[in-house]
Amino acid sequence: LCCQCGAPIAPNPANTCVGCLRARVDITAGIPKQGTLHFCRQCERYLQPPGTWIQCALESRELLALCLKKIKAPLSKVRLIDAGFIWTEPHSKRLKLKLTVQKEVINGAVLQQVFVVEYIVQSQMCEDCHRIEAKDFWKAVVQVRQKTLHKKTFYYLEQLILKHRLHQNTLRIKEIHDGLDFYYSSKQQAQKMVDFLQCTVPSRSKSSQRLISHDIHSNVYNYKSTFSVEIVPICKDNVVCLSPKLAQSLGNMSQICVCIRVTSTIHLIDPSTLQIAEIDGNTYWRHPFNSLFHPKQLEEFIIMDINRVQEKKKGAGAGARSNKHTLAEAWVQKTSELNTDHQYFCCTHLGHILNPGDLVLGFDLANCNLNDEFANKMNPHNIPDVVLIKKSYDRTKRQRRRNWKLKGLERDREDVDTDDERQYQDFLEDLEEDEAIRKNVNIYRNADVPVESDTDDDGAPRISLAEMLEDLHISQDATGGEGANMMT
């Protein structure tokens, strides 16, 4: 019989029934039944004392371990058998833990008990988010510069940064007239950005640091680091003049070439032979060259006659040729000189898309002053009269039926140039025309522009729906304002 209530029981060391034993002994005494967790709403991380912030999903093993560490010392006096979450509303700011513990009590009897610990989730901004919100506290800055008049490379770089999500750790992005400044809270994050830039665009970098403070007792130094990244001053559709030594090393190609693409290397094509070459950043800085023209000097020509040329015989030591272009000989005339009989003869790499009567943009080398050290030393007979760059289409019609869009970086602008919009439209047209660049860019479907039929198609390149991504829109009507914020 139980020594307390007299109820018949199976023999046990305490000679007491379970009810009387629990009434006399509480093995959970001293274990707190309530606690507090600190949560940063900006980065959605929990504070693990004393100063570590960790990412945890609701009802995950990581969050369970964090909650148990809060009561680790009192729990060491009992034996933990089981622990798990009790479901609570996700927006209730409450977490409930169901714990099962055992402890040896009177005369070696083992008592098991189940109890609930409730945690209140309090909002507290972490140090990293404090620095991001302050927008002034930075430890490192990456200054990206390119000494050109056109920003095509920067627009391409912006899309690469967005695709690889490298803008998430920046405290601030500032745009100035010839580049971008990226501010970071640590030198390691800035170094990661510099490494990414050197892998994606041909560039060179320098670094420096300035001492801010020094603790002589702990020997701790506080520096601000500056990384300067200079991108090669060559953009897509530039006409360049190579040095004789560099042209010879690239397979005896012509010194006058056209830049058809800038990725991690500079892609050049010889319009007279279709010979192609790639120049990386190190090669460029050893043998630098400049663009002969800037984009505002493009002139409009009309194709009077064009003949495709059969593949020419390769010279000694010649390099690879492009399979995507067709060599052609063309007679062209400036649209501003249609009332005259003055025509120009040229070789072009655009034979696959040009027909008589087409409008094409190009540079007039016959009637210009070339201020270039390599071009001035060339034999005049080796300099073409005209270099054709790209076929001209109706820009207004292309803009109207463009059913896709790109995302952009949030940045501070010093001054907005009226020429920026025209350059951005040039970059969008380059994406439509060049599939190789398009593969590295996230293109989103623009639902506001209806899909047009191809009946009035003028042959302008377009991006197919299969290459577009659906942009994610979460409305607040479904879950309410706070619920929508949690989902995003």
Secondary structure, 3 states (H helix, E strand, C coil): CCCCCCCCCCCCCCCCCHHHHHHHCCCCCCCCCEEEEEEECCCCEEEECCCEEECCCCCCHHHHHHHHHHCHHHHCCCEEEEEEEECCCCCCCEEEEEEEEEEECHHHCEEEEEEEEEEEEEECCCHHHHHHHHCCCCCEEEEEECCCCCCHHHHHHHHHHHHCCCCCCCCEEEEECCEEEEEECCHHHHHHHHHHHHHHCCEEEEEEEEEEEEECCCCEEEEEEEEEEEECCCCCCCEEECCHHHHHHCCCCCCEEEEEEECCCEEEECCCCCEEEEECHHHHHHCCCCECCCHHHCEEEEEEEEEECCCCCCCCCCCCECCCCECEEEEEEEHHHCCCCCCEEEEECECCCCCCCCEEEEEECCCCCCCCCCHHHCCHHHCCCEEEEEECCCHHHHHHCCCEECCCCCCEECCCCCHHHHHHHHHHHHHHHCHHHHCCCCCEECCCCCCCCHHHCCCCCCCCHHHCECCCCCCHHHHHHHHHHHHC
